[in-house]
């Protein structure tokens, strides 16, 4: 398979933004709590992308548990994740791309 995520032979495709899983969890909760939300793929992808863009990215390398800024620096309060997801959902509700 063609892996475009290569830097001088090292794969960087496993380096994830720390916010991804937190946001996915929060969006799933939002869908559970709001049966009116459109469940089409475009809306789900829009909500996810907008939520991620709302917060500063937190990429981290996969091989060690140590982080560049210490454990505290990577922790993001639940409230900020919540706010990002809520504003993304409002935006998609107002102007859906489907
Ligand atoms: Zn939709």
Backbone and ligand atoms as CSV (ligand in chain L), in Angstrom:
chain,resi,resn,atom,element,x,y,z
A,1,UNK,N,N,0.830,-1.203,0.000
A,1,UNK,CA,C,0.000,0.000,0.000
A,1,UNK,C,C,0.869,1.260,0.000
A,2,UNK,N,N,0.356,2.272,-0.637
A,2,UNK,CA,C,1.083,3.528,-0.743
A,2,UNK,C,C,0.907,4.346,0.521
A,3,UNK,N,N,1.977,4.502,1.282
A,3,UNK,CA,C,1.895,5.288,2.508
A,3,UNK,C,C,2.505,6.660,2.273
A,4,UNK,N,N,1.645,7.672,2.270
A,4,UNK,CA,C,2.137,9.037,2.033
A,4,UNK,C,C,2.677,9.661,3.308
A,5,UNK,N,N,2.392,9.011,4.434
A,5,UNK,CA,C,2.818,9.564,5.721
A,5,UNK,C,C,4.203,9.059,6.103
A,6,UNK,N,N,5.158,9.284,5.205
A,6,UNK,CA,C,6.521,8.838,5.451
A,6,UNK,C,C,7.455,10.030,5.461
A,7,UNK,N,N,8.343,10.069,6.449
A,7,UNK,CA,C,9.410,11.070,6.474
A,7,UNK,C,C,10.723,10.298,6.562
A,8,UNK,N,N,11.551,10.437,5.577
A,8,UNK,CA,C,12.797,9.671,5.397
A,8,UNK,C,C,12.644,8.233,5.892
A,9,UNK,N,N,11.574,7.585,5.465
A,9,UNK,CA,C,11.368,6.175,5.746
A,9,UNK,C,C,10.620,5.861,7.037
A,10,UNK,N,N,10.397,6.849,7.892
A,10,UNK,CA,C,9.652,6.619,9.136
A,10,UNK,C,C,8.190,6.982,8.939
A,11,UNK,N,N,7.304,6.064,9.328
A,11,UNK,CA,C,5.885,6.345,9.211
A,11,UNK,C,C,5.430,7.248,10.349
A,12,UNK,N,N,4.710,8.296,9.986
A,12,UNK,CA,C,4.167,9.185,11.020
A,12,UNK,C,C,2.643,9.104,11.051
A,13,UNK,N,N,2.100,8.043,10.436
A,13,UNK,CA,C,0.636,7.991,10.331
A,13,UNK,C,C,-0.055,7.687,11.662
A,14,UNK,N,N,0.705,7.174,12.645
A,14,UNK,CA,C,0.081,6.875,13.938
A,14,UNK,C,C,0.089,8.057,14.896
A,15,UNK,N,N,0.649,9.167,14.451
A,15,UNK,CA,C,0.664,10.341,15.323
A,15,UNK,C,C,-0.681,11.038,15.249
A,16,UNK,N,N,-1.364,10.998,16.356
A,16,UNK,CA,C,-2.728,11.505,16.375
A,16,UNK,C,C,-2.822,12.766,17.212
A,17,UNK,N,N,-3.833,13.558,16.883
A,17,UNK,CA,C,-4.177,14.714,17.689
A,17,UNK,C,C,-4.914,14.209,18.933
A,18,UNK,N,N,-4.387,14.555,20.087
A,18,UNK,CA,C,-4.961,14.102,21.356
A,18,UNK,C,C,-6.442,14.443,21.522
A,19,UNK,N,N,-6.887,15.483,20.835
A,19,UNK,CA,C,-8.290,15.894,20.983
A,19,UNK,C,C,-9.247,14.954,20.260
A,20,UNK,N,N,-8.746,14.160,19.308
A,20,UNK,CA,C,-9.640,13.369,18.461
A,20,UNK,C,C,-10.583,12.472,19.262
A,21,UNK,N,N,-10.010,11.638,20.126
A,21,UNK,CA,C,-10.846,10.681,20.857
A,21,UNK,C,C,-11.794,11.371,21.837
A,22,UNK,N,N,-11.304,12.467,22.447
A,22,UNK,CA,C,-12.162,13.206,23.378
A,22,UNK,C,C,-13.368,13.778,22.641
A,23,UNK,N,N,-13.100,14.291,21.434
A,23,UNK,CA,C,-14.175,14.894,20.641
A,23,UNK,C,C,-15.146,13.830,20.134
A,24,UNK,N,N,-14.616,12.699,19.696
A,24,UNK,CA,C,-15.486,11.611,19.221
A,24,UNK,C,C,-16.438,11.164,20.329
A,25,UNK,N,N,-15.896,11.029,21.532
A,25,UNK,CA,C,-16.723,10.612,22.669
A,25,UNK,C,C,-17.834,11.627,22.927
A,26,UNK,N,N,-17.463,12.908,22.884
A,26,UNK,CA,C,-18.426,13.969,23.164
A,26,UNK,C,C,-19.497,14.067,22.076
A,27,UNK,N,N,-19.108,13.860,20.818
A,27,UNK,CA,C,-20.092,13.924,19.729
A,27,UNK,C,C,-21.064,12.750,19.836
A,28,UNK,N,N,-20.560,11.573,20.177
A,28,UNK,CA,C,-21.460,10.429,20.369
A,28,UNK,C,C,-22.481,10.710,21.458
A,29,UNK,N,N,-22.034,11.362,22.531
A,29,UNK,CA,C,-22.966,11.731,23.605
A,29,UNK,C,C,-24.022,12.707,23.092
A,30,UNK,N,N,-23.571,13.666,22.270
A,30,UNK,CA,C,-24.506,14.659,21.737
A,30,UNK,C,C,-25.574,13.984,20.870
A,31,UNK,N,N,-25.176,13.003,20.057
A,31,UNK,CA,C,-26.146,12.293,19.216
A,31,UNK,C,C,-27.123,11.483,20.068
A,32,UNK,N,N,-26.601,10.935,21.183
A,32,UNK,CA,C,-27.481,10.191,22.085
A,32,UNK,C,C,-28.521,11.108,22.723
A,33,UNK,N,N,-28.077,12.324,23.068
A,33,UNK,CA,C,-28.959,13.245,23.790
A,33,UNK,C,C,-29.905,14.011,22.877
A,34,UNK,N,N,-29.634,14.043,21.587
A,34,UNK,CA,C,-30.449,14.832,20.669
A,34,UNK,C,C,-30.877,14.013,19.451
A,35,UNK,N,N,-32.046,13.410,19.526
A,35,UNK,CA,C,-32.520,12.568,18.422
A,35,UNK,C,C,-32.819,13.364,17.153
A,36,UNK,N,N,-32.926,14.699,17.276
A,36,UNK,CA,C,-33.248,15.540,16.120
A,36,UNK,C,C,-32.041,15.804,15.217
A,37,UNK,N,N,-30.848,15.600,15.744
A,37,UNK,CA,C,-29.644,15.881,14.956
A,37,UNK,C,C,-29.578,15.002,13.718
A,38,UNK,N,N,-29.256,15.627,12.573
A,38,UNK,CA,C,-29.121,14.854,11.334
A,38,UNK,C,C,-27.950,13.871,11.480
A,39,UNK,N,N,-28.192,12.625,11.050
A,39,UNK,CA,C,-27.183,11.575,11.228
A,39,UNK,C,C,-26.501,11.177,9.915
A,40,UNK,N,N,-26.593,12.038,8.904
A,40,UNK,CA,C,-25.950,11.692,7.637
A,40,UNK,C,C,-24.435,11.873,7.763
A,41,UNK,N,N,-23.721,11.240,6.847
A,41,UNK,CA,C,-22.266,11.235,6.917
A,41,UNK,C,C,-21.663,12.638,6.828
A,42,UNK,N,N,-22.250,13.471,5.936
A,42,UNK,CA,C,-21.725,14.830,5.769
A,42,UNK,C,C,-21.817,15.632,7.059
A,43,UNK,N,N,-22.948,15.535,7.723
A,43,UNK,CA,C,-23.126,16.296,8.968
A,43,UNK,C,C,-22.189,15.779,10.053
A,44,UNK,N,N,-22.056,14.464,10.159
A,44,UNK,CA,C,-21.158,13.892,11.170
A,44,UNK,C,C,-19.726,14.348,10.901
A,45,UNK,N,N,-19.301,14.290,9.634
A,45,UNK,CA,C,-17.933,14.699,9.300
A,45,UNK,C,C,-17.721,16.193,9.535
A,46,UNK,N,N,-18.735,16.996,9.201
A,46,UNK,CA,C,-18.642,18.438,9.437
A,46,UNK,C,C,-18.507,18.748,10.919
A,47,UNK,N,N,-19.331,18.107,11.728
A,47,UNK,CA,C,-19.283,18.354,13.177
A,47,UNK,C,C,-17.909,17.964,13.715
A,48,UNK,N,N,-17.398,16.842,13.265
A,48,UNK,CA,C,-16.101,16.363,13.731
A,48,UNK,C,C,-14.977,17.329,13.331
A,49,UNK,N,N,-14.957,17.715,12.045
A,49,UNK,CA,C,-13.892,18.597,11.551
A,49,UNK,C,C,-13.964,19.976,12.215
A,50,UNK,N,N,-15.181,20.507,12.336
A,50,UNK,CA,C,-15.332,21.830,12.959
A,50,UNK,C,C,-14.910,21.792,14.427
A,51,UNK,N,N,-15.265,20.723,15.118
A,51,UNK,CA,C,-14.872,20.593,16.531
A,51,UNK,C,C,-13.357,20.575,16.664
A,52,UNK,N,N,-12.704,19.828,15.789
A,52,UNK,CA,C,-11.238,19.747,15.838
A,52,UNK,C,C,-10.602,21.095,15.540
A,53,UNK,N,N,-11.159,21.815,14.571
A,53,UNK,CA,C,-10.598,23.121,14.199
A,53,UNK,C,C,-10.814,24.172,15.275
A,54,UNK,N,N,-11.797,23.955,16.106
A,54,UNK,CA,C,-12.136,24.920,17.146
A,54,UNK,C,C,-11.073,24.977,18.238
A,55,UNK,N,N,-10.361,23.877,18.426
A,55,UNK,CA,C,-9.373,23.779,19.508
A,55,UNK,C,C,-7.959,23.761,18.945
A,56,UNK,N,N,-6.988,24.258,19.722
A,56,UNK,CA,C,-5.596,24.124,19.265
A,56,UNK,C,C,-5.230,22.639,19.172
A,57,UNK,N,N,-4.560,22.266,18.093
A,57,UNK,CA,C,-4.216,20.853,17.880
A,57,UNK,C,C,-3.235,20.370,18.947
A,58,UNK,N,N,-3.351,19.111,19.299
A,58,UNK,CA,C,-2.467,18.506,20.292
A,58,UNK,C,C,-1.895,17.205,19.763
A,59,UNK,N,N,-1.016,17.345,18.778
A,59,UNK,CA,C,-0.395,16.155,18.229
A,59,UNK,C,C,0.675,15.645,19.163
A,60,UNK,N,N,0.771,14.320,19.238
A,60,UNK,CA,C,1.849,13.792,20.061
A,60,UNK,C,C,2.372,12.504,19.469
A,61,UNK,N,N,3.655,12.265,19.652
A,61,UNK,CA,C,4.258,11.085,19.060
A,61,UNK,C,C,3.900,9.859,19.873
A,62,UNK,N,N,4.001,8.691,19.224
A,62,UNK,CA,C,3.383,7.500,19.789
A,62,UNK,C,C,4.311,6.626,20.626
A,63,UNK,N,N,5.615,6.771,20.504
A,63,UNK,CA,C,6.505,5.755,21.076
A,63,UNK,C,C,6.745,5.873,22.576
A,64,UNK,N,N,6.710,7.044,23.124
A,64,UNK,CA,C,6.954,7.161,24.561
A,64,UNK,C,C,5.743,7.765,25.247
A,65,UNK,N,N,5.680,7.576,26.549
A,65,UNK,CA,C,4.577,8.154,27.311
A,65,UNK,C,C,4.879,9.591,27.703
A,66,UNK,N,N,6.149,9.946,27.613
A,66,UNK,CA,C,6.522,11.317,27.967
A,66,UNK,C,C,5.935,12.285,26.953
A,67,UNK,N,N,5.560,13.444,27.389
A,67,UNK,CA,C,5.029,14.439,26.469
A,67,UNK,C,C,5.921,15.670,26.501
A,68,UNK,N,N,5.822,16.463,25.464
A,68,UNK,CA,C,6.688,17.628,25.341
A,68,UNK,C,C,6.447,18.643,26.447
A,69,UNK,N,N,5.197,18.760,26.858
A,69,UNK,CA,C,4.872,19.818,27.811
A,69,UNK,C,C,4.480,19.266,29.176
A,70,UNK,N,N,4.768,17.981,29.411
A,70,UNK,CA,C,4.369,17.395,30.679
A,70,UNK,C,C,2.908,16.988,30.635
A,71,UNK,N,N,2.500,16.080,31.500
A,71,UNK,CA,C,1.129,15.546,31.461
A,71,UNK,C,C,0.079,16.652,31.519
A,72,UNK,N,N,0.276,17.598,32.407
A,72,UNK,CA,C,-0.720,18.664,32.603
A,72,UNK,C,C,-0.969,19.448,31.327
A,73,UNK,N,N,0.135,19.727,30.599
A,73,UNK,CA,C,0.023,20.515,29.402
A,73,UNK,C,C,-0.885,19.885,28.352
A,74,UNK,N,N,-1.026,18.580,28.351
A,74,UNK,CA,C,-1.830,17.915,27.340
A,74,UNK,C,C,-3.275,17.749,27.770
A,75,UNK,N,N,-3.513,17.945,29.039
A,75,UNK,CA,C,-4.883,17.753,29.497
A,75,UNK,C,C,-5.716,18.961,29.111
A,76,UNK,N,N,-6.881,18.674,28.582
A,76,UNK,CA,C,-7.755,19.767,28.216
A,76,UNK,C,C,-9.046,19.547,28.978
A,77,UNK,N,N,-9.548,20.613,29.545
A,77,UNK,CA,C,-10.716,20.449,30.367
A,77,UNK,C,C,-11.903,19.986,29.537
A,78,UNK,N,N,-12.692,19.163,30.172
A,78,UNK,CA,C,-13.907,18.650,29.564
A,78,UNK,C,C,-14.775,19.784,29.017
A,79,UNK,N,N,-14.782,20.899,29.731
A,79,UNK,CA,C,-15.645,22.013,29.332
A,79,UNK,C,C,-15.244,22.588,27.975
A,80,UNK,N,N,-13.943,22.611,27.688
A,80,UNK,CA,C,-13.508,23.170,26.396
A,80,UNK,C,C,-13.879,22.236,25.247
A,81,UNK,N,N,-13.777,20.923,25.487
A,81,UNK,CA,C,-14.206,19.954,24.482
A,81,UNK,C,C,-15.704,20.111,24.234
A,82,UNK,N,N,-16.434,20.210,25.331
A,82,UNK,CA,C,-17.890,20.367,25.256
A,82,UNK,C,C,-18.264,21.601,24.437
A,83,UNK,N,N,-17.581,22.706,24.701
A,83,UNK,CA,C,-17.859,23.960,24.016
A,83,UNK,C,C,-17.555,23.835,22.520
A,84,UNK,N,N,-16.444,23.191,22.187
A,84,UNK,CA,C,-16.075,23.014,20.781
A,84,UNK,C,C,-17.140,22.212,20.039
A,85,UNK,N,N,-17.581,21.112,20.657
A,85,UNK,CA,C,-18.576,20.243,20.007
A,85,UNK,C,C,-19.910,20.963,19.900
A,86,UNK,N,N,-20.276,21.685,20.956
A,86,UNK,CA,C,-21.567,22.368,20.938
A,86,UNK,C,C,-21.594,23.440,19.845
A,87,UNK,N,N,-20.525,24.206,19.706
A,87,UNK,CA,C,-20.540,25.262,18.693
A,87,UNK,C,C,-20.461,24.665,17.287
A,88,UNK,N,N,-19.764,23.538,17.126
A,88,UNK,CA,C,-19.722,22.867,15.820
A,88,UNK,C,C,-21.113,22.383,15.434
A,89,UNK,N,N,-21.830,21.822,16.394
A,89,UNK,CA,C,-23.183,21.319,16.119
A,89,UNK,C,C,-24.114,22.471,15.739
A,90,UNK,N,N,-24.012,23.585,16.457
A,90,UNK,CA,C,-24.842,24.748,16.130
A,90,UNK,C,C,-24.584,25.220,14.709
A,91,UNK,N,N,-23.309,25.269,14.333
A,91,UNK,CA,C,-22.931,25.730,13.002
A,91,UNK,C,C,-23.499,24.804,11.912
A,92,UNK,N,N,-23.411,23.494,12.139
A,92,UNK,CA,C,-23.902,22.527,11.142
A,92,UNK,C,C,-25.424,22.560,11.073
A,93,UNK,N,N,-26.054,22.772,12.222
A,93,UNK,CA,C,-27.523,22.887,12.231
A,93,UNK,C,C,-27.977,24.078,11.398
A,94,UNK,N,N,-27.262,25.200,11.547
A,94,UNK,CA,C,-27.611,26.425,10.834
A,94,UNK,C,C,-27.369,26.291,9.338
A,95,UNK,N,N,-26.216,25.716,8.995
A,95,UNK,CA,C,-25.867,25.602,7.574
A,95,UNK,C,C,-25.359,24.205,7.229
A,96,UNK,N,N,-26.259,23.256,7.130
A,96,UNK,CA,C,-25.838,21.889,6.791
A,96,UNK,C,C,-25.404,21.785,5.327
A,97,UNK,N,N,-24.447,20.933,5.051
A,97,UNK,CA,C,-23.957,20.754,3.672
A,97,UNK,C,C,-24.639,19.612,2.935
A,98,UNK,N,N,-25.564,18.923,3.592
A,98,UNK,CA,C,-26.231,17.790,2.923
A,98,UNK,C,C,-27.306,18.283,1.965
L,1,ZN,ZN,ZN,-27.091,15.791,7.342
